[in-house]
Amino acid sequence: MTATVHPIGAARAPSLEPMFQLVAADLNQVNAVILDRMQSEVALIPELAGHLIAGGGKRM
C-alpha cells in the first residue's frame, strides 16, 4: 500500500491578528469607558488608567 502527499500551500507564521480584528471595536469601547471614568481626585486613579490603556493589559 502507498500514499501520496499533496502540499496544501505555503506555511504561514501563526498570527493573532484575525482575532484582534474581530474584537477591535469592543476594545476601543473599553478604552473609551476607561478614559471616561478615570477622572478622579485621587492622583493614582488617572495614572493607573493611563497605564491600562497604554499597556493593553486589559486586552487578553
C-alpha distance matrix in Angstrom:
0.0 3.8 7.0 10.4 13.6 16.7 20.0 22.4 25.6 27.9 28.4 31.8 34.1 34.7 38.0 40.3 42.1 40.7 41.9 45.3 45.7 45.3 48.1 50.3 53.0 53.2 53.5 56.3 58.1 57.8 59.4 62.2 63.0 63.1 65.4 67.6 68.0 68.3 72.0 73.9 77.1 75.1 74.1 70.8 69.4 69.2 67.9 65.0 64.2 64.1 61.6 59.4 59.2 58.9 56.3 54.1 53.9 54.0 50.9 48.0
3.8 0.0 3.8 6.9 10.0 13.3 16.5 19.1 22.1 24.4 25.1 28.5 31.0 31.8 35.1 37.6 39.3 38.0 39.4 42.7 43.0 42.9 45.8 47.8 50.6 51.0 51.2 53.9 55.8 55.6 57.0 59.8 60.8 60.9 63.0 65.3 65.8 66.0 69.7 71.7 74.9 72.9 71.8 68.6 67.2 66.8 65.5 62.7 61.8 61.6 59.2 57.0 56.7 56.3 53.8 51.6 51.7 51.8 48.7 45.8
7.0 3.8 0.0 3.8 6.6 9.8 13.0 15.5 18.6 20.9 21.6 25.0 27.5 28.3 31.5 34.0 35.7 34.3 35.7 39.0 39.3 39.2 42.1 44.1 46.9 47.3 47.5 50.2 52.1 52.0 53.4 56.1 57.2 57.3 59.4 61.7 62.3 62.5 66.2 68.3 71.4 69.5 68.4 65.3 63.8 63.3 62.1 59.4 58.4 58.1 55.8 53.6 53.2 52.8 50.4 48.1 48.3 48.4 45.2 42.4
10.4 6.9 3.8 0.0 3.8 6.5 9.9 12.6 15.5 18.0 19.1 22.6 25.4 26.6 29.7 32.4 33.7 32.3 34.1 37.3 37.3 37.4 40.5 42.2 45.0 45.7 45.9 48.4 50.5 50.5 51.8 54.4 55.7 55.9 57.8 60.1 60.9 61.1 64.7 66.9 70.2 68.4 67.1 64.1 62.6 61.9 60.7 58.2 57.0 56.5 54.3 52.2 51.6 51.1 48.9 46.7 47.1 47.2 43.9 41.3
13.6 10.0 6.6 3.8 0.0 3.8 6.5 9.3 12.1 14.4 15.4 18.9 21.6 22.8 26.0 28.8 30.1 28.9 30.7 33.8 33.9 34.2 37.2 38.9 41.8 42.5 42.5 45.0 47.2 47.2 48.3 51.0 52.3 52.4 54.3 56.7 57.5 57.6 61.2 63.4 66.6 64.9 63.5 60.5 59.1 58.3 57.1 54.6 53.5 52.9 50.7 48.6 48.0 47.4 45.2 43.0 43.5 43.8 40.4 37.9
16.7 13.3 9.8 6.5 3.8 0.0 3.8 6.4 9.2 12.0 13.6 17.0 20.1 21.5 24.3 27.1 28.0 26.6 28.8 31.8 31.6 32.0 35.1 36.6 39.4 40.4 40.6 42.8 45.0 45.3 46.4 48.9 50.4 50.7 52.4 54.7 55.8 56.0 59.5 61.9 65.1 63.5 62.2 59.3 57.7 56.8 55.7 53.3 52.0 51.3 49.3 47.2 46.3 45.8 43.8 41.6 42.3 42.5 39.0 36.7
20.0 16.5 13.0 9.9 6.5 3.8 0.0 3.8 5.7 8.2 9.9 13.3 16.6 18.2 21.1 24.1 24.8 23.8 26.1 28.9 28.7 29.5 32.5 33.8 36.7 37.8 37.7 39.9 42.3 42.6 43.4 46.0 47.7 47.8 49.4 51.8 52.9 53.0 56.5 58.9 62.1 60.5 59.0 56.2 54.7 53.7 52.5 50.2 48.9 48.1 46.1 44.1 43.2 42.5 40.5 38.4 39.3 39.6 36.1 34.0
22.4 19.1 15.5 12.6 9.3 6.4 3.8 0.0 3.8 7.1 8.6 11.3 14.8 16.0 18.4 21.2 21.8 20.4 22.8 25.6 25.3 25.9 29.1 30.4 33.2 34.3 34.4 36.5 38.9 39.3 40.2 42.7 44.3 44.6 46.2 48.5 49.7 49.9 53.4 55.9 59.2 57.7 56.4 53.6 51.9 50.8 49.8 47.5 46.1 45.3 43.5 41.4 40.3 39.8 38.0 35.7 36.7 36.8 33.2 31.2
25.6 22.1 18.6 15.5 12.1 9.2 5.7 3.8 0.0 3.7 6.4 9.0 12.7 14.5 16.8 19.9 20.1 19.1 21.9 24.3 23.9 25.0 28.1 29.0 31.9 33.3 33.2 35.0 37.7 38.1 38.7 41.2 43.1 43.3 44.6 47.1 48.4 48.5 51.9 54.4 57.7 56.3 54.7 52.1 50.5 49.2 48.1 46.0 44.5 43.5 41.8 39.9 38.6 37.9 36.2 34.1 35.4 35.7 32.1 30.4
27.9 24.4 20.9 18.0 14.4 12.0 8.2 7.1 3.7 0.0 3.8 6.4 9.9 12.5 14.9 18.3 18.5 18.3 21.1 23.1 23.0 24.5 27.4 27.9 31.1 32.6 32.0 33.8 36.6 36.9 37.2 39.9 41.9 41.8 43.0 45.7 47.0 46.8 50.1 52.7 55.8 54.3 52.6 49.9 48.5 47.2 45.9 43.9 42.6 41.4 39.5 37.9 36.6 35.6 33.9 32.1 33.5 34.1 30.5 29.0
28.4 25.1 21.6 19.1 15.4 13.6 9.9 8.6 6.4 3.8 0.0 3.8 6.8 9.2 12.1 15.6 16.4 16.5 19.0 21.0 21.4 22.9 25.5 26.2 29.5 30.7 29.9 31.9 34.7 34.7 35.0 37.9 39.7 39.4 40.8 43.5 44.6 44.3 47.7 50.1 53.2 51.5 49.8 47.1 45.8 44.6 43.1 41.1 39.9 38.8 36.7 35.1 34.1 33.0 31.1 29.3 30.5 31.2 27.8 25.9
31.8 28.5 25.0 22.6 18.9 17.0 13.3 11.3 9.0 6.4 3.8 0.0 3.8 6.3 8.6 12.2 12.8 13.2 15.7 17.5 17.9 19.7 22.1 22.6 26.0 27.2 26.3 28.2 31.1 31.1 31.3 34.2 36.1 35.8 37.1 39.8 41.0 40.6 44.1 46.5 49.5 48.0 46.2 43.6 42.2 40.9 39.6 37.6 36.3 35.2 33.2 31.5 30.4 29.4 27.6 25.7 27.1 27.8 24.3 22.7
34.1 31.0 27.5 25.4 21.6 20.1 16.6 14.8 12.7 9.9 6.8 3.8 0.0 3.8 6.4 10.1 11.2 12.6 14.6 15.9 17.1 19.1 20.9 21.2 24.9 25.8 24.4 26.5 29.5 29.1 29.1 32.2 34.0 33.4 34.7 37.7 38.6 38.0 41.5 43.7 46.7 45.0 43.2 40.4 39.2 38.0 36.5 34.5 33.5 32.2 30.1 28.6 27.7 26.4 24.4 22.8 24.0 25.1 21.8 20.1
34.7 31.8 28.3 26.6 22.8 21.5 18.2 16.0 14.5 12.5 9.2 6.3 3.8 0.0 3.8 7.1 9.1 10.3 11.6 13.2 14.9 16.4 18.0 18.8 22.5 23.0 21.7 24.1 26.9 26.3 26.7 29.8 31.3 30.7 32.4 35.2 35.9 35.5 39.1 41.2 44.3 42.5 41.0 38.1 36.7 35.8 34.4 32.1 31.0 30.2 28.0 26.1 25.4 24.6 22.4 20.4 21.3 22.1 18.7 16.8
38.0 35.1 31.5 29.7 26.0 24.3 21.1 18.4 16.8 14.9 12.1 8.6 6.4 3.8 0.0 3.8 5.4 7.3 8.6 9.7 11.3 13.2 14.7 15.2 18.9 19.5 18.2 20.4 23.3 22.8 23.1 26.2 27.8 27.3 28.9 31.6 32.6 32.2 35.7 38.0 41.2 39.6 38.0 35.3 33.8 32.7 31.4 29.3 27.9 27.0 25.1 23.2 22.2 21.5 19.6 17.4 18.7 19.2 15.7 14.3
40.3 37.6 34.0 32.4 28.8 27.1 24.1 21.2 19.9 18.3 15.6 12.2 10.1 7.1 3.8 0.0 3.8 5.7 5.5 6.4 8.8 10.3 11.2 12.1 15.7 16.0 14.7 17.2 19.8 19.3 19.8 22.9 24.3 23.9 25.7 28.3 29.1 29.0 32.5 34.8 38.0 36.5 35.2 32.5 30.7 29.7 28.7 26.4 24.9 24.3 22.5 20.2 19.3 19.1 17.2 14.5 15.7 15.8 12.2 10.9
42.1 39.3 35.7 33.7 30.1 28.0 24.8 21.8 20.1 18.5 16.4 12.8 11.2 9.1 5.4 3.8 0.0 3.8 5.4 5.0 6.2 8.8 10.1 10.0 13.7 14.8 13.6 15.5 18.4 18.5 18.7 21.5 23.4 23.3 24.6 27.2 28.5 28.4 31.8 34.4 37.7 36.5 35.1 32.7 30.8 29.3 28.6 26.6 24.7 23.8 22.5 20.3 18.7 18.5 17.3 14.7 16.7 16.6 12.9 12.6
40.7 38.0 34.3 32.3 28.9 26.6 23.8 20.4 19.1 18.3 16.5 13.2 12.6 10.3 7.3 5.7 3.8 0.0 3.8 5.5 5.1 6.6 9.2 10.0 13.1 14.3 14.1 16.1 18.6 19.1 19.9 22.3 24.0 24.5 26.0 28.2 29.5 29.9 33.3 36.0 39.4 38.4 37.3 34.9 32.7 31.4 31.0 28.9 26.7 26.2 25.1 22.6 21.0 21.3 20.2 17.2 18.9 18.2 14.4 13.9
41.9 39.4 35.7 34.1 30.7 28.8 26.1 22.8 21.9 21.1 19.0 15.7 14.6 11.6 8.6 5.5 5.4 3.8 0.0 3.8 5.4 5.2 6.7 8.7 11.8 12.0 11.8 14.5 16.5 16.5 17.8 20.4 21.6 22.0 23.9 26.0 27.0 27.5 31.0 33.6 37.0 35.8 35.0 32.4 30.1 29.2 28.9 26.5 24.3 24.3 23.1 20.2 19.0 19.8 18.5 15.1 16.3 15.2 11.5 10.7
45.3 42.7 39.0 37.3 33.8 31.8 28.9 25.6 24.3 23.1 21.0 17.5 15.9 13.2 9.7 6.4 5.0 5.5 3.8 0.0 3.8 5.4 5.3 5.7 9.4 9.9 8.9 11.3 13.8 13.8 14.6 17.2 18.8 19.1 20.7 22.9 24.2 24.5 27.9 30.5 34.0 32.9 31.9 29.5 27.2 26.0 25.7 23.5 21.3 20.9 20.0 17.2 15.6 16.4 15.4 12.1 14.0 13.0 9.3 9.6
45.7 43.0 39.3 37.3 33.9 31.6 28.7 25.3 23.9 23.0 21.4 17.9 17.1 14.9 11.3 8.8 6.2 5.1 5.4 3.8 0.0 3.8 5.5 5.2 8.2 10.0 10.0 11.4 13.9 14.9 15.6 17.6 19.6 20.4 21.6 23.6 25.3 25.9 29.1 32.1 35.6 34.9 33.9 31.8 29.3 27.8 27.8 26.0 23.3 22.9 22.4 19.8 17.6 18.5 18.2 15.0 17.2 15.9 12.4 13.2
45.3 42.9 39.2 37.4 34.2 32.0 29.5 25.9 25.0 24.5 22.9 19.7 19.1 16.4 13.2 10.3 8.8 6.6 5.2 5.4 3.8 0.0 3.8 5.9 7.8 8.6 9.8 11.8 13.3 14.4 16.0 17.7 19.1 20.4 22.0 23.5 25.0 26.1 29.3 32.2 35.8 35.1 34.5 32.4 29.6 28.4 28.8 26.6 23.9 24.0 23.6 20.6 18.8 20.3 19.8 16.2 17.8 15.9 12.5 12.9
48.1 45.8 42.1 40.5 37.2 35.1 32.5 29.1 28.1 27.4 25.5 22.1 20.9 18.0 14.7 11.2 10.1 9.2 6.7 5.3 5.5 3.8 0.0 3.8 5.6 5.3 6.2 8.7 10.0 10.6 12.5 14.4 15.6 16.7 18.5 20.1 21.3 22.4 25.7 28.4 32.1 31.4 30.8 28.7 25.9 24.8 25.3 23.1 20.3 20.7 20.4 17.1 15.5 17.4 16.9 13.3 14.8 12.5 9.4 10.5
50.3 47.8 44.1 42.2 38.9 36.6 33.8 30.4 29.0 27.9 26.2 22.6 21.2 18.8 15.2 12.1 10.0 10.0 8.7 5.7 5.2 5.9 3.8 0.0 3.8 5.5 5.1 6.2 8.7 9.9 10.6 12.4 14.5 15.4 16.6 18.4 20.2 21.0 24.1 27.1 30.7 30.2 29.3 27.5 24.8 23.2 23.6 21.9 18.9 18.7 18.8 15.9 13.6 15.2 15.4 12.1 14.5 12.7 9.8 11.8
53.0 50.6 46.9 45.0 41.8 39.4 36.7 33.2 31.9 31.1 29.5 26.0 24.9 22.5 18.9 15.7 13.7 13.1 11.8 9.4 8.2 7.8 5.6 3.8 0.0 3.8 5.5 5.1 6.4 8.8 10.0 10.6 12.6 14.4 15.4 16.5 18.6 20.0 22.8 26.0 29.7 29.6 29.1 27.6 24.5 22.9 23.9 22.3 19.0 19.1 19.9 17.0 14.5 16.7 17.5 14.2 16.5 14.1 11.9 14.3
53.2 51.0 47.3 45.7 42.5 40.4 37.8 34.3 33.3 32.6 30.7 27.2 25.8 23.0 19.5 16.0 14.8 14.3 12.0 9.9 10.0 8.6 5.3 5.5 3.8 0.0 3.8 5.4 5.0 6.3 8.7 9.8 10.7 12.5 14.3 15.3 16.7 18.2 21.3 24.2 27.9 27.6 27.4 25.6 22.4 21.3 22.5 20.4 17.2 18.1 18.6 15.2 13.5 16.2 16.5 13.1 14.5 11.6 9.9 12.2
53.5 51.2 47.5 45.9 42.5 40.6 37.7 34.4 33.2 32.0 29.9 26.3 24.4 21.7 18.2 14.7 13.6 14.1 11.8 8.9 10.0 9.8 6.2 5.1 5.5 3.8 0.0 3.8 5.3 5.0 6.3 8.7 9.9 10.6 12.4 14.2 15.4 16.3 19.6 22.4 26.0 25.4 24.8 22.9 20.0 18.7 19.4 17.4 14.4 14.8 15.1 11.8 9.9 12.5 12.8 9.4 11.2 8.7 7.0 10.0
56.3 53.9 50.2 48.4 45.0 42.8 39.9 36.5 35.0 33.8 31.9 28.2 26.5 24.1 20.4 17.2 15.5 16.1 14.5 11.3 11.4 11.8 8.7 6.2 5.1 5.4 3.8 0.0 3.8 5.4 5.1 6.2 8.8 9.9 10.5 12.3 14.4 15.2 18.1 21.3 24.9 24.8 24.1 22.7 19.7 17.8 18.9 17.6 14.2 14.1 15.3 12.6 9.8 12.3 13.7 11.0 13.4 11.3 10.2 13.5
58.1 55.8 52.1 50.5 47.2 45.0 42.3 38.9 37.7 36.6 34.7 31.1 29.5 26.9 23.3 19.8 18.4 18.6 16.5 13.8 13.9 13.3 10.0 8.7 6.4 5.0 5.3 3.8 0.0 3.8 5.4 5.0 6.3 8.7 9.8 10.4 12.3 14.1 16.8 19.9 23.6 23.8 23.6 22.4 19.0 17.6 19.3 17.8 14.2 15.1 16.5 13.6 11.4 14.6 15.9 13.1 14.8 12.0 11.6 14.8
57.8 55.6 52.0 50.5 47.2 45.3 42.6 39.3 38.1 36.9 34.7 31.1 29.1 26.3 22.8 19.3 18.5 19.1 16.5 13.8 14.9 14.4 10.6 9.9 8.8 6.3 5.0 5.4 3.8 0.0 3.8 5.4 5.2 6.2 8.6 9.8 10.7 12.0 15.3 17.9 21.6 21.3 21.2 19.5 16.2 15.2 16.7 14.7 11.3 12.7 13.7 10.4 9.1 12.6 13.4 10.7 11.7 8.7 9.1 12.3
59.4 57.0 53.4 51.8 48.3 46.4 43.4 40.2 38.7 37.2 35.0 31.3 29.1 26.7 23.1 19.8 18.7 19.9 17.8 14.6 15.6 16.0 12.5 10.6 10.0 8.7 6.3 5.1 5.4 3.8 0.0 3.8 5.5 5.1 6.1 8.5 10.0 10.4 13.5 16.5 20.0 19.8 19.1 17.7 14.7 12.9 14.2 12.8 9.2 9.7 11.2 8.6 6.3 9.7 11.3 9.3 11.2 9.2 9.9 13.5
62.2 59.8 56.1 54.4 51.0 48.9 46.0 42.7 41.2 39.9 37.9 34.2 32.2 29.8 26.2 22.9 21.5 22.3 20.4 17.2 17.6 17.7 14.4 12.4 10.6 9.8 8.7 6.2 5.0 5.4 3.8 0.0 3.8 5.5 5.1 6.1 8.6 9.9 12.3 15.7 19.3 19.7 19.4 18.7 15.4 13.4 15.5 14.7 10.9 11.6 13.9 11.7 9.4 12.6 14.8 13.1 14.9 12.8 13.4 17.0
63.0 60.8 57.2 55.7 52.3 50.4 47.7 44.3 43.1 41.9 39.7 36.1 34.0 31.3 27.8 24.3 23.4 24.0 21.6 18.8 19.6 19.1 15.6 14.5 12.6 10.7 9.9 8.8 6.3 5.2 5.5 3.8 0.0 3.8 5.4 5.0 6.1 8.4 11.0 13.9 17.6 17.9 18.3 17.4 13.7 12.6 15.1 13.8 10.2 12.1 14.2 11.7 10.5 14.2 15.8 14.0 14.8 12.2 13.7 17.0
63.1 60.9 57.3 55.9 52.4 50.7 47.8 44.6 43.3 41.8 39.4 35.8 33.4 30.7 27.3 23.9 23.3 24.5 22.0 19.1 20.4 20.4 16.7 15.4 14.4 12.5 10.6 9.9 8.7 6.2 5.1 5.5 3.8 0.0 3.8 5.4 5.3 5.8 9.2 11.8 15.4 15.2 15.1 13.9 10.4 9.3 11.4 10.1 6.4 8.6 10.6 8.4 7.8 11.4 12.9 11.8 12.4 10.4 12.6 15.9
65.4 63.0 59.4 57.8 54.3 52.4 49.4 46.2 44.6 43.0 40.8 37.1 34.7 32.4 28.9 25.7 24.6 26.0 23.9 20.7 21.6 22.0 18.5 16.6 15.4 14.3 12.4 10.5 9.8 8.6 6.1 5.1 5.4 3.8 0.0 3.8 5.6 5.3 7.6 11.0 14.5 14.9 14.4 14.0 10.8 8.5 11.0 10.9 7.2 8.0 11.1 9.9 8.3 11.3 13.8 13.3 14.6 13.3 15.1 18.7
67.6 65.3 61.7 60.1 56.7 54.7 51.8 48.5 47.1 45.7 43.5 39.8 37.7 35.2 31.6 28.3 27.2 28.2 26.0 22.9 23.6 23.5 20.1 18.4 16.5 15.3 14.2 12.3 10.4 9.8 8.5 6.1 5.0 5.4 3.8 0.0 3.8 5.8 7.0 10.4 14.0 15.1 15.4 15.5 12.0 10.3 13.5 13.4 10.0 11.4 14.6 13.2 12.0 15.1 17.5 16.7 17.7 15.8 17.6 21.1
68.0 65.8 62.3 60.9 57.5 55.8 52.9 49.7 48.4 47.0 44.6 41.0 38.6 35.9 32.6 29.1 28.5 29.5 27.0 24.2 25.3 25.0 21.3 20.2 18.6 16.7 15.4 14.4 12.3 10.7 10.0 8.6 6.1 5.3 5.6 3.8 0.0 3.8 5.5 8.0 11.7 12.3 13.3 13.1 9.3 8.8 12.1 11.6 8.7 11.2 13.9 12.5 12.4 15.6 17.4 16.8 17.0 15.1 17.6 20.7
68.3 66.0 62.5 61.1 57.6 56.0 53.0 49.9 48.5 46.8 44.3 40.6 38.0 35.5 32.2 29.0 28.4 29.9 27.5 24.5 25.9 26.1 22.4 21.0 20.0 18.2 16.3 15.2 14.1 12.0 10.4 9.9 8.4 5.8 5.3 5.8 3.8 0.0 3.8 6.1 9.7 9.8 10.0 9.7 6.2 5.0 8.4 8.4 5.9 8.2 11.1 10.5 10.7 13.5 15.4 15.5 15.7 14.6 17.4 20.6
72.0 69.7 66.2 64.7 61.2 59.5 56.5 53.4 51.9 50.1 47.7 44.1 41.5 39.1 35.7 32.5 31.8 33.3 31.0 27.9 29.1 29.3 25.7 24.1 22.8 21.3 19.6 18.1 16.8 15.3 13.5 12.3 11.0 9.2 7.6 7.0 5.5 3.8 0.0 3.8 7.1 8.6 9.1 10.2 7.3 6.0 9.8 10.9 9.1 10.7 13.9 14.0 14.0 16.3 18.5 19.0 19.3 18.4 21.1 24.3
73.9 71.7 68.3 66.9 63.4 61.9 58.9 55.9 54.4 52.7 50.1 46.5 43.7 41.2 38.0 34.8 34.4 36.0 33.6 30.5 32.1 32.2 28.4 27.1 26.0 24.2 22.4 21.3 19.9 17.9 16.5 15.7 13.9 11.8 11.0 10.4 8.0 6.1 3.8 0.0 3.8 5.2 6.9 8.4 6.2 6.6 10.0 11.1 10.4 12.4 15.0 15.5 16.2 18.4 20.2 21.0 20.7 20.0 23.1 26.0
77.1 74.9 71.4 70.2 66.6 65.1 62.1 59.2 57.7 55.8 53.2 49.5 46.7 44.3 41.2 38.0 37.7 39.4 37.0 34.0 35.6 35.8 32.1 30.7 29.7 27.9 26.0 24.9 23.6 21.6 20.0 19.3 17.6 15.4 14.5 14.0 11.7 9.7 7.1 3.8 0.0 3.8 5.9 8.7 8.1 8.8 11.3 13.0 13.3 14.9 17.2 18.2 19.2 20.9 22.7 23.9 23.5 23.1 26.3 29.1
75.1 72.9 69.5 68.4 64.9 63.5 60.5 57.7 56.3 54.3 51.5 48.0 45.0 42.5 39.6 36.5 36.5 38.4 35.8 32.9 34.9 35.1 31.4 30.2 29.6 27.6 25.4 24.8 23.8 21.3 19.8 19.7 17.9 15.2 14.9 15.1 12.3 9.8 8.6 5.2 3.8 0.0 3.8 5.6 5.8 7.8 9.5 10.7 11.8 13.7 15.3 16.4 18.1 19.6 20.8 22.2 21.4 21.3 24.8 27.2
74.1 71.8 68.4 67.1 63.5 62.2 59.0 56.4 54.7 52.6 49.8 46.2 43.2 41.0 38.0 35.2 35.1 37.3 35.0 31.9 33.9 34.5 30.8 29.3 29.1 27.4 24.8 24.1 23.6 21.2 19.1 19.4 18.3 15.1 14.4 15.4 13.3 10.0 9.1 6.9 5.9 3.8 0.0 3.8 5.6 6.2 6.8 9.0 10.6 11.5 13.1 15.0 16.5 17.3 18.8 20.7 20.2 20.7 23.9 26.5
70.8 68.6 65.3 64.1 60.5 59.3 56.2 53.6 52.1 49.9 47.1 43.6 40.4 38.1 35.3 32.5 32.7 34.9 32.4 29.5 31.8 32.4 28.7 27.5 27.6 25.6 22.9 22.7 22.4 19.5 17.7 18.7 17.4 13.9 14.0 15.5 13.1 9.7 10.2 8.4 8.7 5.6 3.8 0.0 3.8 5.8 5.1 6.1 8.6 10.0 10.6 12.4 14.5 15.4 16.2 18.1 17.1 17.8 21.2 23.5
69.4 67.2 63.8 62.6 59.1 57.7 54.7 51.9 50.5 48.5 45.8 42.2 39.2 36.7 33.8 30.7 30.8 32.7 30.1 27.2 29.3 29.6 25.9 24.8 24.5 22.4 20.0 19.7 19.0 16.2 14.7 15.4 13.7 10.4 10.8 12.0 9.3 6.2 7.3 6.2 8.1 5.8 5.6 3.8 0.0 3.8 5.4 5.2 6.2 8.6 10.0 10.7 12.6 14.3 15.3 16.5 15.6 15.6 19.0 21.5
69.2 66.8 63.3 61.9 58.3 56.8 53.7 50.8 49.2 47.2 44.6 40.9 38.0 35.8 32.7 29.7 29.3 31.4 29.2 26.0 27.8 28.4 24.8 23.2 22.9 21.3 18.7 17.8 17.6 15.2 12.9 13.4 12.6 9.3 8.5 10.3 8.8 5.0 6.0 6.6 8.8 7.8 6.2 5.8 3.8 0.0 3.8 5.5 5.0 6.1 8.7 9.8 10.7 12.1 14.0 15.3 15.4 15.5 18.5 21.5
67.9 65.5 62.1 60.7 57.1 55.7 52.5 49.8 48.1 45.9 43.1 39.6 36.5 34.4 31.4 28.7 28.6 31.0 28.9 25.7 27.8 28.8 25.3 23.6 23.9 22.5 19.4 18.9 19.3 16.7 14.2 15.5 15.1 11.4 11.0 13.5 12.1 8.4 9.8 10.0 11.3 9.5 6.8 5.1 5.4 3.8 0.0 3.8 5.5 5.2 6.4 8.9 10.2 10.6 12.1 14.2 14.1 15.1 18.1 20.8
65.0 62.7 59.4 58.2 54.6 53.3 50.2 47.5 46.0 43.9 41.1 37.6 34.5 32.1 29.3 26.4 26.6 28.9 26.5 23.5 26.0 26.6 23.1 21.9 22.3 20.4 17.4 17.6 17.8 14.7 12.8 14.7 13.8 10.1 10.9 13.4 11.6 8.4 10.9 11.1 13.0 10.7 9.0 6.1 5.2 5.5 3.8 0.0 3.8 5.4 5.1 6.3 8.8 9.9 10.3 12.0 11.1 12.0 15.2 17.6
64.2 61.8 58.4 57.0 53.5 52.0 48.9 46.1 44.5 42.6 39.9 36.3 33.5 31.0 27.9 24.9 24.7 26.7 24.3 21.3 23.3 23.9 20.3 18.9 19.0 17.2 14.4 14.2 14.2 11.3 9.2 10.9 10.2 6.4 7.2 10.0 8.7 5.9 9.1 10.4 13.3 11.8 10.6 8.6 6.2 5.0 5.5 3.8 0.0 3.8 5.4 5.0 6.4 8.6 9.9 10.6 10.6 10.5 13.5 16.4
64.1 61.6 58.1 56.5 52.9 51.3 48.1 45.3 43.5 41.4 38.8 35.2 32.2 30.2 27.0 24.3 23.8 26.2 24.3 20.9 22.9 24.0 20.7 18.7 19.1 18.1 14.8 14.1 15.1 12.7 9.7 11.6 12.1 8.6 8.0 11.4 11.2 8.2 10.7 12.4 14.9 13.7 11.5 10.0 8.6 6.1 5.2 5.4 3.8 0.0 3.8 5.4 5.3 6.1 8.3 10.0 10.9 11.8 14.1 17.2
61.6 59.2 55.8 54.3 50.7 49.3 46.1 43.5 41.8 39.5 36.7 33.2 30.1 28.0 25.1 22.5 22.5 25.1 23.1 20.0 22.4 23.6 20.4 18.8 19.9 18.6 15.1 15.3 16.5 13.7 11.2 13.9 14.2 10.6 11.1 14.6 13.9 11.1 13.9 15.0 17.2 15.3 13.1 10.6 10.0 8.7 6.4 5.1 5.4 3.8 0.0 3.8 5.5 5.1 5.6 8.1 8.3 10.2 12.5 15.1
59.4 57.0 53.6 52.2 48.6 47.2 44.1 41.4 39.9 37.9 35.1 31.5 28.6 26.1 23.2 20.2 20.3 22.6 20.2 17.2 19.8 20.6 17.1 15.9 17.0 15.2 11.8 12.6 13.6 10.4 8.6 11.7 11.7 8.4 9.9 13.2 12.5 10.5 14.0 15.5 18.2 16.4 15.0 12.4 10.7 9.8 8.9 6.3 5.0 5.4 3.8 0.0 3.8 5.6 5.4 5.8 5.7 6.6 9.2 12.0
59.2 56.7 53.2 51.6 48.0 46.3 43.2 40.3 38.6 36.6 34.1 30.4 27.7 25.4 22.2 19.3 18.7 21.0 19.0 15.6 17.6 18.8 15.5 13.6 14.5 13.5 9.9 9.8 11.4 9.1 6.3 9.4 10.5 7.8 8.3 12.0 12.4 10.7 14.0 16.2 19.2 18.1 16.5 14.5 12.6 10.7 10.2 8.8 6.4 5.3 5.5 3.8 0.0 3.8 5.6 5.5 7.5 7.9 9.3 12.7
58.9 56.3 52.8 51.1 47.4 45.8 42.5 39.8 37.9 35.6 33.0 29.4 26.4 24.6 21.5 19.1 18.5 21.3 19.8 16.4 18.5 20.3 17.4 15.2 16.7 16.2 12.5 12.3 14.6 12.6 9.7 12.6 14.2 11.4 11.3 15.1 15.6 13.5 16.3 18.4 20.9 19.6 17.3 15.4 14.3 12.1 10.6 9.9 8.6 6.1 5.1 5.6 3.8 0.0 3.8 5.7 8.3 10.1 10.9 13.9
56.3 53.8 50.4 48.9 45.2 43.8 40.5 38.0 36.2 33.9 31.1 27.6 24.4 22.4 19.6 17.2 17.3 20.2 18.5 15.4 18.2 19.8 16.9 15.4 17.5 16.5 12.8 13.7 15.9 13.4 11.3 14.8 15.8 12.9 13.8 17.5 17.4 15.4 18.5 20.2 22.7 20.8 18.8 16.2 15.3 14.0 12.1 10.3 9.9 8.3 5.6 5.4 5.6 3.8 0.0 3.8 5.4 8.3 9.1 11.4
54.1 51.6 48.1 46.7 43.0 41.6 38.4 35.7 34.1 32.1 29.3 25.7 22.8 20.4 17.4 14.5 14.7 17.2 15.1 12.1 15.0 16.2 13.3 12.1 14.2 13.1 9.4 11.0 13.1 10.7 9.3 13.1 14.0 11.8 13.3 16.7 16.8 15.5 19.0 21.0 23.9 22.2 20.7 18.1 16.5 15.3 14.2 12.0 10.6 10.0 8.1 5.8 5.5 5.7 3.8 0.0 3.8 5.5 5.5 8.2
53.9 51.7 48.3 47.1 43.5 42.3 39.3 36.7 35.4 33.5 30.5 27.1 24.0 21.3 18.7 15.7 16.7 18.9 16.3 14.0 17.2 17.8 14.8 14.5 16.5 14.5 11.2 13.4 14.8 11.7 11.2 14.9 14.8 12.4 14.6 17.7 17.0 15.7 19.3 20.7 23.5 21.4 20.2 17.1 15.6 15.4 14.1 11.1 10.6 10.9 8.3 5.7 7.5 8.3 5.4 3.8 0.0 3.8 5.5 7.0
54.0 51.8 48.4 47.2 43.8 42.5 39.6 36.8 35.7 34.1 31.2 27.8 25.1 22.1 19.2 15.8 16.6 18.2 15.2 13.0 15.9 15.9 12.5 12.7 14.1 11.6 8.7 11.3 12.0 8.7 9.2 12.8 12.2 10.4 13.3 15.8 15.1 14.6 18.4 20.0 23.1 21.3 20.7 17.8 15.6 15.5 15.1 12.0 10.5 11.8 10.2 6.6 7.9 10.1 8.3 5.5 3.8 0.0 3.8 6.0
50.9 48.7 45.2 43.9 40.4 39.0 36.1 33.2 32.1 30.5 27.8 24.3 21.8 18.7 15.7 12.2 12.9 14.4 11.5 9.3 12.4 12.5 9.4 9.8 11.9 9.9 7.0 10.2 11.6 9.1 9.9 13.4 13.7 12.6 15.1 17.6 17.6 17.4 21.1 23.1 26.3 24.8 23.9 21.2 19.0 18.5 18.1 15.2 13.5 14.1 12.5 9.2 9.3 10.9 9.1 5.5 5.5 3.8 0.0 3.7
48.0 45.8 42.4 41.3 37.9 36.7 34.0 31.2 30.4 29.0 25.9 22.7 20.1 16.8 14.3 10.9 12.6 13.9 10.7 9.6 13.2 12.9 10.5 11.8 14.3 12.2 10.0 13.5 14.8 12.3 13.5 17.0 17.0 15.9 18.7 21.1 20.7 20.6 24.3 26.0 29.1 27.2 26.5 23.5 21.5 21.5 20.8 17.6 16.4 17.2 15.1 12.0 12.7 13.9 11.4 8.2 7.0 6.0 3.7 0.0
